[in-house]
Amino acid sequence: MSEGPDPVVLAPGLAVGRARPLAFIAGPCVIESPEHVVRMALLLRDVAADLGIPLVFKASFDKANRSSLASYRGPGLEAGLAALAEVKRATGLPLLTDVHEPAQAAAAAAVVDVLQVPAFLCRQTDLLLACGRTGKPVNVKKGQFVAPHDMGNVAAKVRSTGNRAVTLTERGTSFGYNNLVVDLRGLAIMRRIAPLIFDATHSLQLPGGLGDATGGAREFAFDLARGAVAAGVDAVFAEVHDDPPHALSDAATQLSPAEFRALVTQLLAIRRAYDAATAE
């Protein structure tokens, strides 16, 4: 695969982009407890080792955009970063987490390998600059309200700090009430801007679809992810939980570890076919 921008190194030995293996970002939506997040990381480390995939572990210390004030948000910055530090000690996996405010960037960068800017905050200049200035790779999720080509301006804000390690993530576009749609054209457009990650689970959300919580359509995860890999994305993002129906966030869209393993197996086969079809 010769098309696309230069690869981005997310962690030592793990790069995403052209001519690099298909990578994966996975983990529970939010840190539910220190014990649970370590358990999930160990499960996913085993899947990655068995299937030979590059894996970044993801969990959020705070979910600042929950549908309802009563929804569980997470343990917060200090306790959450402590839990992620324990994940690093227990598993050695590279880590990704969300930051919501400029003041959180430096503290998170001291613990995790990749900083993520949530979709609703993708145009917040101060947040993007603060993340860029840490020198850590920055993954920016495309806002549900943003056209794919407008993410060029978002990436330029981070790169203005001198930090070129920017990736973008597609997670659907708002279309009507409580619905998201993935446009495959957008994948091609954004992949010209930066290495591109496809979020296979958030793209299935029905925002606010349950009234006081976000709904979702987990049954389409495999369909969308297969299409995205066939379209040439560089990595796939999936939220994974050992008991999805009882997850404290995104219960309607998270995958079980067994489902994630099956999905990865299918996507690797599609990636091999894509590489063969597009080889120079």
N, C-alpha and C positions, 0 to 999 in steps of 0.2 A: 504494500500500500504506500504509494509515494505522495498521495494528495494530503493536504492538511498542514497545519502549523507544526512547529517543532514540538517534540514530546516534552512533557513536564515530569520531573522527578518528584514523586509524592513522598518517598522515603528511600533510604539507601537500598539500592537494588530493585526498586519498584518505580517504573516509569509508565506513563500512559501517553498514547499518541501513535502516530504512524510507525509502522514496522515494529510495534511492541505487542506483546501478548494481550489478549482481552483480560482486563482487570475487573475486580469486583470490590464494592463497598457494601458492607452488610453489618447489621446489628439491630438491637431493639430500638424503637423510636426514642424512648426516654429511659434514663437510669431509674429503675424502680427500687433497687436496693443495691448496696455494694456486692452482696452475695450473688444476686441474680445477674448483674452485669458481667461479673467474672465467669459465672457458669456459662452464659451465652457466648462469651469470647472463647472459652475453651472448646465449646461445641463447634463454633465456626472455624477455629484454628484446625480442628481435626478434619472438617470438610475440605478446607483449603489444602491441607497436606495430602489427603487421599486423592484429590482431583488435580493437584499440581497447579493451582491457580494463584496469582498474586491477589492478596486480600488486604484491605484496610478495614479495621473494625470501627463502627460508628455507633455512638449513643449520645444523646443530648442531656446536658445538665439542667436545661430549662427549655420548656416549650412555651414561648411567650405569646403565641398567637392562637391559643386554644379557643374553641367556639364559645365556651361558657366560663364564667368566673369560677364556677364550682369544679371545673375539670382539673385533674392532677397535672401539675406543671413540671415536677422534677425536684431534686434535692437542692438546687441552687448552685451557684458558682463554686464556692469553697468545697462543699461536701462532694459535689459532682466531680470536680477535678481530682480530688483525693481518690475517689472510686476509680476514675480512669487511670490514675497513676498505678493503682493496684492491678488493673487489667494489664498494663504494660509490663509490670514485674512478673505477673503470673503467666503471660502468654508470649511476650516479645512482639506482638502484632503492632504494626503502625496504627495510629489512632486518628480519627476525625471527629470533630464536634462543632456544633453551631455556636456562633457568637451573635448577640443581639444589640450590643452597645459598644461604642469605641473603647470604653474603659475596660471591657472584658478581653480585648484582643491579646494584650501582652501576657496576662495571666494564663489564658488558655494556651498560648504559644509555648509557654514554659513546660507544658505537659504533653500536648498532642503534636502530631506531625503535620496535620492539615487543618486549616481553619475554614469553616463553611459559613457563607452568608445566606440566610434563609431567603426564600423566594419573595416574600412580602417586603423584604428590606433590600432588594437587589439594586435599587437606585440611590440608596442612602450614602452620599459621598463621604461623609466623615467616617462611617463604618468601613467602607471599602478601603479608604486610605489608611486607617488604623491597622487593618488586617495586612495590607500590603507592606507597611513599614516594619512588621515583625520579621520579614524575610522568609516566613513560612509559606508553603504553597497555599493558595486560596481557591477554594471551589465556590463558585457563585451559582446559585440556582436561579433559573429564569423565572421572573415573576409571571404569574398566571395572566397578567394584564399587559405583558410586554411582547412586542413583535420580535421574532428571532433576530433580525438584523440589528435591532436596537441594543442587543447585548454587546455589540462592538464598542459602544460608548462605555458600558459597564467595565469591560475588560481593560479599556484604556485608562480608566480611573486607577485601577490597581497597578497597572504597569507604569503609571506616572511616578510611582514611588521608587522605581528602579527594580521592582520585583516582577520578573517575567513569568513566574510560576503560577499561571492562572489556568484553571479549567472551568468549564461551564456545564451545567446540568439542565436537561430538559425534564420537566415534570408536569406538562400539560398546560393548556390554555383555557381560560374561562369561556364557556359557551352556553349562554342561557343560564337558568337558575340552577344552582347546586350541581353543576356538571363541569367536567374537564374533558378536553379533546386533545389528542396528540396528532400533530400534523407532521408527516414524514418529511415534507419539504423543509420544515424548520430544522431538522437534524442536519441536513446537508448545509444549510445556511450557517448555522452556529459552528459546525465543524471546520469551516473556513476561518473562524475567529480564534478558536482555541480547541485543545483536545476536549472531546465531548463525552459526557456521562449521561446515560439514560436512567432515570429513576422509575423503575418498574412498578413500585408500589404507590408512591404518592400520586403518580399519574392516574391511578384508579380511584382517587378520592372523590367523594360527592360532598364538597365543602358545606358544612351546616346542614347536610341532608337529613340528619336525625333530629333537627330542631335545636337541641342544646349540645350536639356533638356532630363530628364529621362522619358521614357514612362512607361506603365504598363498594367496589365490585371486584373483590379478590379473584374471582373466577377468570378474569381477563388478563391476569399477570403474565402468563406464559405467552399468550398471543401477542401482546404489545412488546414484550422483551424480545421475542423471536424476530418480529419485524424490525426493531431497532438495531439488532445485531446484523441482520441481513442488509440494513441500510448503511452499516459501517461505523457505528459508534465505537468509542475506544474503551469504555468501561460501562458496567451495569451496577446500579445502586438498588438494593432491596432491603427493606426492613424485615428482620427475622426475629421471631419470638417463639419460645418453647410451648406457649399456650395462647395462641393468638386471640381466641374469643374472650379471654380474660385479661388481655394486655391493658395497661392503664392509659394508653394513647394509641390511636390508629388501630383499634381492634378489628376493624372491618377490612383492613388491607394488608396487614403483616402476614408473612409466610412462616410456616413451620420449618425447622431445620431440614426435615425430610423433603419438603417441597422445594426448599432452596437448593438442596443437593440435586434433585431431579432437574430443576431449571438450569443450573450450571452445566450439567451434562448435556442437555439439549443445545444450549447456547455455544458451547465449545465446538460441537459438531457443525453448527451453522457458521461459526467463525472460520473453521477450516475450509469450508466450501467457499466462503467469501474471499479468503486469502488466495485460494487457488484460482478463483474467477477473475480476480483483479491483479494478479501477479504480472509484472512487466516482463 
